Every structure is written in structure tokens, then in C-alpha cells.
Amino acid sequence: MHGSIQSNTASLKLEARRQIAMKGSATEWPEESQALARTLHTKLTIDDRQWHRLKTNRERRAAELMAAALTQLICDGAHSEVEELTTQALKWIRGELKDPGCPRH
């Protein structure tokens, strides 16, 4: 029985290492990458005060989304979310997306 527990523990550790290797790990990025990505995203996020001035700026909207995608990628976010954010950014760049405007106006 004891050998079975050791074998299961070893198998679980091996599987955990395999999962990390497949997914990637934050330790693969340079030390300050996560903090820098979050800072960039914070700087590029359009806040309430800037919204009306920048909501139709395609480059700014795309940059905000690309920074979000980069942050998700570096911080081990879901690949599907990284892809979705990148796709949205490309649509802004291509002019395929436009701001629908505020429903209040």
C-alpha cells in the first residue's frame, strides 16, 4: 500500500510538471515582466474622464486591447482570452469595429 501511495504521488508530481511545461510558466518571463505589463495596461486603459475624447480613436482602443492581451499572456491567463482580446484589437486596427456611442445621448 505504501508503494502505491508513493507511486501515485510521483505520478501526480510528474503530471504537474508536464502541465506547467505545456502551459508555460510565469518564471519563463523576465523578472519584472508581469509588473511592467500591468503598468502598461493601466497606462493605456481609457478611463471615464477620457472616454468621450478617445472612444473613437482606433489606435488607442487597439493599444488598450493589445496591452490587456499581453498582460493575460504574461500572467498565465487563458489562451482563449488572449486570442479574443487580440482579435478585437485587430478589428479596431482594420476599422471593422466602431464605437456604437453612448445610449444616454
C-alpha positions in Angstrom: 0.0 0.0 0.0 2.8 2.4 0.9 4.5 1.8 -2.5 1.1 2.6 -4.2 0.9 5.9 -2.4 4.5 6.8 -3.4 3.8 5.8 -6.9 0.6 8.0 -7.0 2.5 10.9 -5.5 5.3 10.6 -8.0 2.7 10.4 -10.9 0.9 13.5 -9.6 4.2 15.5 -9.4 5.2 14.3 -12.9 1.8 15.3 -14.3 2.0 18.7 -12.6 5.4 19.3 -14.1 4.1 18.2 -17.5 1.1 20.6 -17.3 3.4 23.5 -16.4 5.7 22.7 -19.3 2.8 22.5 -21.7 1.2 25.7 -20.5 4.3 27.7 -19.8 5.1 29.4 -16.5 5.5 32.9 -15.4 9.0 32.1 -14.4 9.9 31.9 -18.1 9.4 35.7 -18.4 12.0 38.2 -17.2 11.6 39.0 -13.6 9.7 42.3 -13.9 7.6 41.4 -16.9 4.3 40.9 -15.1 4.5 44.2 -13.3 5.6 46.0 -16.5 2.7 44.5 -18.5 0.2 45.5 -15.8 1.6 49.0 -15.7 1.4 49.4 -19.4 -2.2 48.2 -19.4 -3.1 50.6 -16.6 -1.5 53.5 -18.6 -3.3 52.6 -21.8 -6.7 51.9 -20.2 -9.2 54.6 -21.2 -10.8 55.9 -18.0 -14.2 57.6 -17.5 -12.6 61.1 -17.9 -11.0 60.2 -21.3 -13.8 58.1 -22.7 -15.7 60.6 -24.8 -12.5 62.0 -26.2 -10.8 58.7 -27.0 -13.6 56.2 -27.6 -13.4 56.5 -31.4 -9.6 56.5 -31.6 -8.9 53.2 -33.3 -5.2 53.1 -32.4 -5.9 53.9 -28.7 -8.6 51.3 -28.5 -6.4 48.7 -30.2 -3.5 49.5 -27.9 -5.6 49.1 -24.8 -6.8 45.7 -26.0 -3.3 44.6 -27.0 -1.9 45.6 -23.6 -4.7 43.6 -22.0 -3.8 40.6 -24.2 -0.1 40.9 -23.4 -0.9 41.1 -19.7 -3.0 38.0 -19.9 -0.4 36.1 -21.8 2.5 37.0 -19.4 0.4 36.4 -16.3 -0.7 32.9 -17.4 -4.2 34.0 -18.5 -6.4 31.7 -20.6 -5.2 31.5 -24.1 -8.7 31.9 -25.4 -8.9 35.3 -23.7 -5.6 36.4 -25.1 -6.8 35.4 -28.6 -10.2 37.2 -28.1 -8.5 40.4 -27.0 -6.0 40.3 -29.9 -8.8 39.6 -32.4 -10.8 42.6 -31.1 -7.6 44.8 -31.3 -7.1 43.8 -34.9 -10.7 44.6 -35.7 -10.2 48.1 -34.3 -6.9 48.5 -36.3 -8.7 47.4 -39.5 -11.6 49.7 -38.9 -14.0 46.7 -38.6 -15.2 47.9 -35.1 -16.6 51.3 -34.3 -17.8 52.7 -31.1 -21.6 52.5 -31.0 -22.0 55.7 -29.0 -23.5 56.2 -25.6 -27.1 55.1 -25.2 -27.7 58.2 -22.9 -27.1 60.7 -25.7 
